[in-house]
Amino acid sequence: MELKDKVAIVTGGASGIGRTTCLKLAEQRVKAIGVADLSDKTESICAEMNAELGREVLHPFRGDTVDGAFRESVFEQMEERFGAVSICVPAAGITRDRLAVKIDDGNGTPELKIYAEEDFRRVLDIDLIAPIYWAMRTIGSVAMDRTRRGLGRWRPDESNQGAIVLIGSAASAGNRGQISYATAKAGLAGAQATLSLEAAYYGMRCAIIHPGFTDTPMAHAVGEEIIEKSVLPRTYLGRLIRPDEIADAICFLLTNSAVSGSLWASAGWRPI
Ligand SMILES: NC(=O)c1ccc[n+]([C@@H]2O[C@H](COP(=O)([O-])OP(=O)(O)OC[C@H]3O[C@@H](n4cnc5c(N)ncnc54)[C@H](O)[C@@H]3O)[C@@H](O)[C@H]2O)c1
């Protein structure tokens, strides 16, 4: 499937994997990309990228991906200006890492510490539920557009109508200290399998990528010592994965019409 002239939305596009994916999509001549991110730098980052690309392709929207009204306004504005949104990479994500169960005996009396429910819910909201809703709204954008044009079930003589890539994680197979994050990312695999079946009716695909430790602010938040001692020795690259390597794989998943499943891009890292 060609990306040229398609309309895309990337969440978390102001940093890391999302930002680099925006650049790759723009290089493939996507018509317009809505960049939805919480960061107060979203506008300036999009302006910088537009300058680098030499055209006004990135359109910033600042807000929380969990907020349904924000999501609807991003889709409505993009649809009104550019037409149906048929590409989506919901990359916004957070971590709230701590051991699931811990005994704290810092002051002599053992105290049971269970991972905070509030943090668990926030991680599930951002990393699991929100990406699924942005993905479903993208399928809805194509479905409504087809309905308005009098088209029903997609036929094999039509071109592929669009694609979604969910961002899982190698940690979805389990990772010490990441109970909420691993749960959310594993949940996305179930969503991908279901959406990919339903989206086919409209000629769309849904895939998932499971990146390993990638050189972005999120990975560095685990701490340089942990990266040196516990991450790098467990990869065959001996370095963090570059965001452009993941963005490249995301573009492959979007463009190859035979792809409907999952891709692991973890440089050999796996849970022990
Ligand atoms: N970096 C890694 O090692 C790695 C590995 C596997 C998967 N991932 C996944 O890749 C995706 C991108 O991560 P990254 O490494 O580029 O991280 P990053 O921290 O560089 O970027 C995440 C972006 O998401 C935005 N964001 C966070 N919460 C948001 C919200 N509620 N609403 C709107 N925007 C929000 C942040 O402002 C930021 O710009 C995430 O889903 C992450 O879980 C990252």
The ligand as a Gaussian input file, in Angstrom:
#p B3LYP/6-31G(d) Opt

LIG

0 1
 N       11.739000       3.541000      24.055000
 C       11.588000       2.253000      24.238000
 O       12.525000       1.548000      24.659000
 C       10.284000       1.579000      23.900000
 C       10.271000       0.181000      23.815000
 C        9.078000      -0.454000      23.512000
 C        7.936000       0.281000      23.281000
 N        7.979000       1.634000      23.384000
 C        6.731000       2.347000      23.133000
 O        6.902000       3.264000      22.077000
 C        6.010000       4.358000      22.237000
 C        6.795000       5.649000      22.125000
 O        7.696000       5.693000      23.221000
 P        9.045000       6.533000      23.196000
 O       10.106000       5.652000      23.637000
 O        9.155000       7.253000      21.917000
 O        8.735000       7.528000      24.401000
 P        8.909000       9.100000      24.579000
 O        8.772000       9.307000      26.029000
 O       10.108000       9.577000      23.864000
 O        7.621000       9.676000      23.811000
 C        6.329000       9.493000      24.277000
 C        5.498000      10.678000      23.857000
 O        4.150000      10.414000      24.270000
 C        3.623000      11.609000      24.817000
 N        2.553000      11.261000      25.757000
 C        2.644000      10.519000      26.890000
 N        1.450000      10.418000      27.477000
 C        0.573000      11.096000      26.693000
 C       -0.817000      11.349000      26.757000
 N       -1.575000      10.878000      27.753000
 N       -1.392000      12.100000      25.773000
 C       -0.649000      12.594000      24.766000
 N        0.682000      12.386000      24.640000
 C        1.271000      11.648000      25.598000
 C        4.799000      12.286000      25.510000
 O        4.547000      13.676000      25.685000
 C        5.926000      12.000000      24.523000
 O        6.030000      13.026000      23.549000
 C        5.332000       4.140000      23.585000
 O        4.073000       3.562000      23.383000
 C        6.241000       3.186000      24.295000
 O        5.577000       2.428000      25.258000
 C        9.112000       2.301000      23.671000

